[in-house]
Amino acid sequence: MENKFPCASWLPVICQNPTTVPTTWQELCGNFDDINFGGQVPIKGKIAIPKSKLWTVLLSTFIVAVSTIGLRYLGVFEKIELQTFDQILRLRPKEDPDPRLIIVEITEKDIQSRQETRLGLKSISDSTLATLLKQLQKYQPRIIGIDIYRDFADPPNKLQTIKLSTENSKENVVVTCKSRDSKYDSQGVKPPKEVPVERQGFADAIEDPDGIVRRQIMMMAQEPSSTCTTPYSLSLQLAARYLSYENIQPRFNEDYIQFGSKVFKRLKAGRSGGYQQKVDLGGNQILVNYRNTDYQRVSLEDILSNKVAPDLFKDKVVIIGVTANTVSDTWSTPYSTAQQDYQEIPGVFIQAQMVSQVLSAVLDKRPILWVLPWWGDILWIYGWSIVGSLIVWRVRSLSDKGCAIFVTVVILYGVCAIALLKQGLWIPFIPSAFGVVASSVVVIFIQNRRQFSTTSQSLVE
């Protein structure tokens, strides 16, 4: 070569494995968009990737995202989405008890120590409940909620001077009933007949398919044959009556309930957050924003024995309920699975959580749990699928691609956790993470296939 090209032997030599793709002048040009030497045709740098390659990535990502959204719509991710929702909620630090609520619990000891004549499966007799209400009224609570069914009156007792019907007639007493449901409960539980419907609230609880209570029904239309006719839940009745003393009146709408500036939007049937096709979201349902704490409580015996401070109940919401083990009124919460021994809590504590979340949101600006509209979830899943595929597309080595996928999923989880804990927004993590991983794997497959095809062609030439 020295005869034709003097000093050619002085030029640098590139030693390259014959199985690798030969380098090109465009790659050696680096990141320059346009290089013009002596008026020659401009040469594109690495940033100007051929459009066909980019469109291949975008098209494959679109197909993956649509498939992910379809699987989510069919309920494939529902169980794991709900479990992730619980796990993020458990990241919340311990909170202080709500000072506006106090629970009067009827313990197993209270039941066993009172051998009284009562009709039906009652924890305590009507006379004992009447005495309890009479005593509580002396402490001037703002509102009293009775989370105990009283569908049948006990036989008359002439020796009992305090009548339950008289105590139930007080304006700050709200009683409970249970809706009749032709599918789940054909009977229902009727309220005490002496209490008008304005002071009744249904205590129906709803479990998710995994047996955990994550939602509360604030309002619903009753079946015509139901003996429980109130459209309002017990928790809503108690919260609304408490807030009325603060001059905050509720506004009811088909899609939301509003207290002042706070709006509780209902979960839309069909597609709301992780709930898709298999969950009934009828009525006005919202997510329960559990407070990671216990509630102040006193026993029936302590009140009847005058062992409590008189100002303990003043201007508070008092909820009376049963916590005895022999009464099957226990429920699972997102915190049940985190305990060493799986533990359910009595229904009266669920009612307290539901009342507290309304009061805390309105008076303390505590976040209300909400979800994006269905199209917002679609854009979120598709957006993160695009992000994952583009990052992997730009990274060269396979190990770096794996690290990029892992870091992207971790960042996604952090964003979802911050949104839920700080703003109350439940955004889909599981389908988004699935979209990131699936779209990234597809891009890696496309790149490897193209590289293999180019290498094979070079060897043939």
C-alpha positions as CSV (number, residue, x, y, z in Angstrom):
1,M,0.0,0.0,0.0
2,E,3.0,2.3,0.5
3,N,3.5,2.5,-3.3
4,K,-0.1,3.8,-3.9
5,F,-0.7,5.5,-0.6
6,P,2.5,6.9,1.0
7,C,2.6,6.6,4.8
8,A,-0.5,4.4,4.8
9,S,1.3,2.0,7.2
10,W,1.5,4.8,9.8
11,L,-2.3,5.0,10.1
12,P,-3.9,3.5,13.2
13,V,-5.3,0.0,12.9
14,I,-8.7,-1.2,14.3
15,C,-8.7,-4.8,15.4
16,Q,-12.3,-6.0,15.4
17,N,-14.0,-9.4,16.0
18,P,-15.5,-10.5,12.7
19,T,-18.8,-11.4,14.4
20,T,-19.5,-7.8,15.5
21,V,-21.2,-5.2,13.4
22,P,-18.7,-3.0,11.7
23,T,-18.5,0.6,12.8
24,T,-19.8,3.3,10.5
25,W,-18.8,6.9,9.8
26,Q,-22.1,8.1,11.3
27,E,-21.2,6.4,14.6
28,L,-17.7,7.9,14.7
29,C,-19.2,11.4,14.1
30,G,-20.6,11.3,17.7
31,N,-23.6,13.4,18.5
32,F,-23.2,16.0,15.8
33,D,-26.5,16.6,14.0
34,D,-25.1,18.0,10.8
35,I,-21.5,17.8,9.6
36,N,-20.6,19.4,6.3
37,F,-17.2,19.0,4.7
38,G,-16.5,21.1,1.6
39,G,-20.2,21.4,0.6
40,Q,-20.7,17.6,0.7
41,V,-24.0,16.0,1.7
42,P,-24.7,16.5,5.4
43,I,-24.1,13.4,7.6
44,K,-26.5,12.6,10.4
45,G,-25.1,11.8,13.9
46,K,-26.3,9.3,16.5
47,I,-29.3,11.4,17.7
48,A,-30.9,11.1,14.2
49,I,-31.9,7.5,14.6
50,P,-33.7,6.2,11.6
51,K,-37.4,6.9,12.0
52,S,-38.4,3.3,11.2
53,K,-36.6,2.1,14.3
54,L,-38.2,4.7,16.6
55,W,-41.7,3.9,15.2
56,T,-41.1,0.2,15.7
57,V,-40.4,1.0,19.4
58,L,-43.5,3.2,19.7
59,L,-45.7,0.7,18.0
60,S,-44.6,-2.2,20.1
61,T,-45.0,-0.1,23.3
62,F,-48.6,0.8,22.2
63,I,-49.4,-2.9,21.7
64,V,-48.0,-3.8,25.1
65,A,-49.9,-0.9,26.8
66,V,-53.2,-1.8,25.2
67,S,-52.7,-5.4,26.2
68,T,-51.9,-4.4,29.8
69,I,-55.0,-2.1,30.0
70,G,-57.1,-5.0,28.6
71,L,-55.8,-7.4,31.2
72,R,-56.5,-4.8,33.9
73,Y,-60.0,-4.3,32.6
74,L,-60.7,-8.0,32.9
75,G,-59.6,-7.9,36.6
76,V,-56.3,-9.8,36.2
77,F,-54.4,-7.3,38.4
78,E,-57.2,-6.5,40.8
79,K,-56.1,-8.7,43.7
80,I,-52.5,-7.6,43.7
81,E,-53.4,-4.0,43.1
82,L,-55.5,-4.1,46.3
83,Q,-52.7,-5.7,48.2
84,T,-50.3,-3.0,47.0
85,F,-52.8,-0.4,48.0
86,D,-52.8,-1.9,51.5
87,Q,-49.0,-2.1,51.6
88,I,-48.6,1.6,50.8
89,L,-51.2,2.6,53.4
90,R,-49.2,0.7,56.0
91,L,-46.2,2.9,55.3
92,R,-48.0,5.7,57.0
93,P,-46.6,6.5,60.5
94,K,-48.6,6.1,63.6
95,E,-51.3,8.8,64.0
96,D,-52.8,10.4,67.1
97,P,-56.3,9.2,68.0
98,D,-59.2,11.4,66.8
99,P,-60.1,13.5,69.9
100,R,-63.7,14.0,68.6
101,L,-64.6,10.3,69.0
102,I,-65.0,7.9,71.9
103,I,-66.3,4.4,71.8
104,V,-68.4,2.8,74.5
105,E,-67.7,-0.9,74.2
106,I,-69.8,-3.8,75.5
107,T,-67.2,-6.4,76.4
108,E,-67.6,-10.1,77.1
109,K,-67.4,-9.3,80.8
110,D,-70.3,-6.8,80.5
111,I,-72.5,-9.5,78.8
112,Q,-71.6,-12.3,81.2
113,S,-72.1,-10.2,84.3
114,R,-75.7,-9.3,83.4
115,Q,-78.1,-12.2,83.4
116,E,-81.1,-10.3,82.2
117,T,-84.3,-11.2,80.4
118,R,-84.1,-10.1,76.8
119,L,-85.8,-11.0,73.6
120,G,-83.8,-12.3,70.6
121,L,-80.0,-12.5,70.2
122,K,-79.1,-9.3,72.1
123,S,-75.8,-8.5,73.8
124,I,-77.6,-6.4,76.5
125,S,-81.2,-5.8,77.4
126,D,-83.2,-2.8,76.5
127,S,-83.3,-1.7,80.1
128,T,-79.5,-1.7,80.4
129,L,-79.1,0.2,77.1
130,A,-81.7,2.7,78.3
131,T,-79.7,3.2,81.6
132,L,-76.5,3.7,79.6
133,L,-78.1,6.3,77.3
134,K,-79.5,8.1,80.3
135,Q,-76.1,8.2,82.0
136,L,-74.3,9.4,78.8
137,Q,-76.8,12.3,78.3
138,K,-75.6,13.7,81.6
139,Y,-72.1,14.1,80.1
140,Q,-73.4,16.3,77.3
141,P,-72.1,14.5,74.2
142,R,-72.8,16.1,70.8
143,I,-74.1,13.0,69.2
144,I,-74.7,9.4,70.2
145,G,-74.7,6.5,67.7
146,I,-76.0,3.1,68.6
147,D,-74.3,0.4,66.6
148,I,-76.5,-2.3,68.1
149,Y,-79.5,-3.7,66.4
150,R,-82.8,-3.2,68.4
151,D,-85.4,-4.7,66.0
152,F,-87.4,-6.4,68.8
153,A,-88.4,-4.8,72.2
154,D,-87.9,-6.8,75.4
155,P,-91.0,-7.8,77.5
156,P,-92.3,-4.9,79.6
157,N,-90.6,-4.5,83.0
158,K,-92.7,-2.5,85.5
159,L,-89.7,-2.2,87.8
160,Q,-87.7,-0.4,85.2
161,T,-88.4,3.3,85.4
162,I,-86.0,4.2,82.5
163,K,-87.6,3.3,79.1
164,L,-85.5,2.8,76.0
165,S,-88.2,4.4,73.9
166,T,-87.9,7.6,75.9
167,E,-84.1,7.7,75.5
168,N,-84.3,6.9,71.8
169,S,-86.5,9.9,71.4
170,K,-83.7,12.3,72.2
171,E,-82.7,14.4,69.2
172,N,-79.0,13.6,69.5
173,V,-79.5,9.8,69.3
174,V,-79.0,7.9,66.0
175,V,-80.0,4.3,65.8
176,T,-79.0,1.7,63.3
177,C,-80.7,-0.8,60.9
178,K,-79.6,-3.1,58.2
179,S,-80.7,-3.0,54.6
180,R,-82.6,-5.9,53.0
181,D,-80.8,-7.2,50.0
182,S,-82.5,-9.8,47.8
183,K,-79.0,-11.2,46.9
184,Y,-77.1,-11.3,50.2
185,D,-79.6,-10.6,53.0
186,S,-83.3,-11.4,52.4
187,Q,-84.3,-10.3,55.9
188,G,-82.4,-7.2,56.9
189,V,-82.8,-5.6,60.4
190,K,-85.5,-3.1,61.1
191,P,-84.8,0.0,63.3
192,P,-86.6,0.7,66.6
193,K,-90.2,1.8,65.7
194,E,-90.2,4.9,67.9
195,V,-87.2,6.5,66.1
196,P,-88.0,8.5,63.0
197,V,-86.2,7.8,59.7
198,E,-84.3,11.1,60.1
199,R,-82.3,9.6,62.9
200,Q,-81.7,6.2,61.4
201,G,-78.6,5.0,59.6
202,F,-77.8,1.7,58.0
203,A,-74.7,-0.1,59.2
204,D,-74.1,-2.3,56.1
205,A,-70.4,-3.1,55.6
206,I,-68.9,-4.3,52.3
207,E,-66.0,-6.6,51.9
208,D,-63.7,-6.9,48.9
209,P,-63.3,-10.4,47.3
210,D,-60.3,-11.0,49.7
211,G,-62.4,-10.3,52.7
212,I,-61.0,-6.8,53.6
213,V,-63.1,-3.7,54.2
214,R,-61.7,-0.9,52.1
215,R,-64.9,1.0,51.1
216,Q,-67.8,2.5,52.9
217,I,-71.3,3.1,51.6
218,M,-72.3,6.7,52.5
219,M,-75.7,6.7,50.7
220,M,-77.8,4.2,48.8
221,A,-81.3,3.7,47.7
222,Q,-83.1,0.9,49.6
223,E,-85.2,-1.8,48.1
224,P,-88.9,-1.1,48.3
225,S,-89.5,-4.1,50.5
226,S,-86.7,-3.2,52.9
227,T,-87.7,-2.5,56.5
228,C,-84.6,-0.2,56.8
229,T,-85.7,2.7,54.7
230,T,-83.0,5.4,55.4
231,P,-80.8,6.3,52.5
232,Y,-77.9,7.4,54.8
233,S,-75.3,5.3,56.5
234,L,-74.8,5.5,60.3
235,S,-71.3,7.0,59.8
236,L,-72.7,9.7,57.5
237,Q,-75.5,10.6,59.9
238,L,-73.1,10.9,62.8
239,A,-70.5,13.0,60.9
240,A,-73.2,15.3,59.3
241,R,-74.8,16.0,62.7
242,Y,-71.5,16.7,64.3
243,L,-70.5,19.1,61.5
244,S,-73.9,20.9,61.7
245,Y,-72.7,22.3,65.1
246,E,-69.8,23.8,63.2
247,N,-72.3,25.4,60.7
248,I,-71.2,23.1,57.9
249,Q,-74.2,21.6,56.1
250,P,-73.9,18.7,53.5
251,R,-74.8,19.0,49.9
252,F,-75.9,15.8,48.3
253,N,-75.5,14.9,44.6
254,E,-75.7,11.7,42.6
255,D,-71.9,11.6,42.2
256,Y,-70.6,13.2,45.4
257,I,-71.3,14.5,48.9
258,Q,-69.9,17.9,49.8
259,F,-69.1,19.4,53.2
260,G,-67.9,23.0,52.8
261,S,-65.0,22.9,50.4
262,K,-64.4,19.1,50.8
263,V,-66.0,16.9,48.1
264,F,-66.3,13.1,48.6
265,K,-66.6,11.7,45.1
266,R,-68.1,8.3,44.7
267,L,-66.4,5.4,43.1
268,K,-67.8,4.9,39.6
269,A,-69.2,1.5,38.8
270,G,-67.1,-0.6,36.4
271,R,-63.7,1.1,36.4
272,S,-62.4,3.0,39.6
273,G,-58.8,2.6,40.6
274,G,-58.0,-1.1,41.1
275,Y,-61.7,-2.0,41.1
276,Q,-62.7,-3.3,37.7
277,Q,-65.4,-5.7,36.6
278,K,-66.0,-8.0,39.5
279,V,-66.9,-5.5,42.3
280,D,-70.3,-3.9,42.9
281,L,-69.8,-0.2,43.3
282,G,-73.5,0.7,43.6
283,G,-74.7,3.5,45.7
284,N,-72.4,6.3,46.9
285,Q,-69.2,4.5,47.9
286,I,-65.8,6.0,48.9
287,L,-62.5,4.5,50.0
288,V,-61.8,4.3,53.7
289,N,-58.8,6.4,54.6
290,Y,-57.9,4.4,57.7
291,R,-56.2,6.2,60.6
292,N,-53.3,4.2,61.9
293,T,-54.3,4.4,65.5
294,D,-56.6,3.1,68.2
295,Y,-59.6,5.0,69.5
296,Q,-60.3,6.0,73.0
297,R,-62.8,3.6,74.6
298,V,-64.5,2.9,77.9
299,S,-66.5,-0.1,78.9
300,L,-70.2,-0.3,79.8
301,E,-69.4,-1.2,83.4
302,D,-67.1,1.8,83.9
303,I,-69.9,4.2,82.8
304,L,-72.7,2.6,84.9
305,S,-70.3,2.5,87.9
306,N,-69.4,6.2,87.4
307,K,-65.7,5.5,87.0
308,V,-65.2,8.0,84.1
309,A,-64.5,11.7,84.2
310,P,-67.6,13.8,83.5
311,D,-65.9,15.9,80.8
312,L,-64.7,12.8,78.8
313,F,-67.8,12.8,76.6
314,K,-68.5,16.5,76.3
315,D,-69.2,17.7,72.7
316,K,-67.9,14.4,71.3
317,V,-69.3,11.7,69.0
318,V,-70.1,8.6,71.1
319,I,-70.5,5.3,69.4
320,I,-71.9,2.4,71.3
321,G,-71.0,-1.1,70.1
322,V,-70.1,-4.6,71.0
323,T,-66.5,-5.9,71.2
324,A,-67.2,-9.2,72.9
325,N,-65.7,-12.3,71.2
326,T,-68.9,-14.2,71.3
327,V,-70.6,-11.7,68.9
328,S,-69.6,-12.3,65.3
329,D,-69.2,-8.7,64.3
330,T,-65.5,-8.6,63.3
331,W,-63.9,-7.4,60.0
332,S,-60.6,-7.4,58.3
333,T,-58.8,-4.1,57.5
334,P,-55.6,-3.3,55.5
335,Y,-53.7,-3.5,58.8
336,S,-54.9,-7.0,59.6
337,T,-52.4,-8.8,57.3
338,A,-49.5,-6.8,58.8
339,Q,-50.0,-8.2,62.3
340,Q,-48.2,-11.2,63.4
341,D,-51.5,-12.9,64.2
342,Y,-54.1,-12.1,61.6
343,Q,-56.5,-10.0,63.6
344,E,-60.0,-8.7,62.8
345,I,-61.5,-5.7,64.5
346,P,-65.1,-5.2,65.8
347,G,-67.5,-3.4,63.6
348,V,-67.9,-0.5,65.9
349,F,-64.2,0.4,65.2
350,I,-64.9,0.3,61.5
351,Q,-67.8,2.8,62.1
352,A,-65.4,5.0,64.1
353,Q,-62.9,5.0,61.2
354,M,-65.6,6.0,58.7
355,V,-66.9,8.8,60.9
356,S,-63.3,10.0,61.7
357,Q,-62.2,10.2,58.0
358,V,-65.1,12.5,57.2
359,L,-64.5,14.8,60.2
360,S,-60.7,14.8,59.7
361,A,-61.0,15.7,56.0
362,V,-63.4,18.5,56.6
363,L,-62.0,20.0,59.8
364,D,-58.3,18.9,59.7
365,K,-57.7,18.9,55.9
366,R,-56.7,15.3,56.0
367,P,-56.5,13.9,52.5
368,I,-59.6,12.2,50.9
369,L,-58.8,9.1,49.0
370,W,-59.7,9.4,45.3
371,V,-58.9,7.9,41.9
372,L,-58.2,9.1,38.4
373,P,-61.0,8.8,35.8
374,W,-60.7,5.8,33.6
375,W,-59.0,7.7,30.8
376,G,-56.5,9.1,33.3
377,D,-55.5,5.6,34.3
378,I,-55.1,4.6,30.7
379,L,-52.8,7.6,30.0
380,W,-50.8,6.9,33.1
381,I,-50.2,3.2,32.2
382,Y,-49.3,4.1,28.6
383,G,-47.1,7.0,29.6
384,W,-45.0,4.8,31.9
385,S,-44.8,2.1,29.2
386,I,-43.4,4.7,26.8
387,V,-40.9,5.9,29.4
388,G,-39.6,2.4,30.1
389,S,-39.2,1.4,26.5
390,L,-37.5,4.7,25.5
391,I,-35.0,4.4,28.4
392,V,-34.1,0.8,27.4
393,W,-33.9,1.8,23.8
394,R,-31.2,4.4,24.5
395,V,-29.2,2.3,26.8
396,R,-26.6,0.0,25.1
397,S,-25.4,-2.8,27.3
398,L,-27.8,-5.5,28.5
399,S,-26.7,-5.1,32.2
400,D,-27.4,-1.4,32.0
401,K,-30.8,-2.1,30.5
402,G,-31.7,-4.3,33.5
403,C,-30.6,-1.7,35.9
404,A,-32.6,0.9,34.0
405,I,-35.8,-1.2,34.3
406,F,-35.3,-1.8,38.0
407,V,-34.6,1.9,38.7
408,T,-37.7,2.9,36.7
409,V,-40.0,0.6,38.6
410,V,-38.6,1.8,41.9
411,I,-39.2,5.5,40.9
412,L,-42.7,4.5,39.8
413,Y,-43.4,2.9,43.2
414,G,-42.1,6.0,45.0
415,V,-44.3,8.3,42.9
416,C,-47.4,6.1,43.6
417,A,-46.6,6.0,47.3
418,I,-46.1,9.8,47.6
419,A,-49.3,10.4,45.7
420,L,-51.4,8.2,47.9
421,L,-49.9,9.2,51.3
422,K,-49.7,12.9,50.6
423,Q,-52.5,13.7,48.2
424,G,-54.8,10.6,48.7
425,L,-54.5,9.8,45.0
426,W,-54.6,6.1,44.2
427,I,-52.8,5.6,40.9
428,P,-52.2,2.2,39.4
429,F,-48.7,0.8,40.2
430,I,-49.0,-2.8,39.3
431,P,-50.3,-2.4,35.7
432,S,-47.9,0.5,35.1
433,A,-44.9,-1.6,36.4
434,F,-46.1,-4.5,34.2
435,G,-46.2,-2.1,31.2
436,V,-42.7,-0.8,32.0
437,V,-41.2,-4.3,32.2
438,A,-43.1,-5.8,29.3
439,S,-42.5,-2.9,26.9
440,S,-38.8,-2.9,27.9
441,V,-38.4,-6.7,27.2
442,V,-40.1,-6.3,23.8
443,V,-37.7,-3.5,22.9
444,I,-34.7,-5.6,24.0
445,F,-36.0,-8.5,21.9
446,I,-36.4,-6.2,18.8
447,Q,-32.9,-4.8,19.2
448,N,-31.3,-8.3,19.6
449,R,-33.2,-9.6,16.7
450,R,-32.1,-6.6,14.5
451,Q,-28.5,-7.0,15.7
452,F,-28.5,-10.7,14.9
453,S,-29.9,-10.0,11.5
454,T,-27.3,-7.4,10.7
455,T,-24.4,-9.6,12.0
456,S,-25.6,-12.6,9.9
457,Q,-25.8,-10.4,6.8
458,S,-22.2,-9.1,7.4
459,L,-20.9,-12.6,7.7
460,V,-22.5,-13.6,4.4
461,E,-21.0,-10.7,2.6
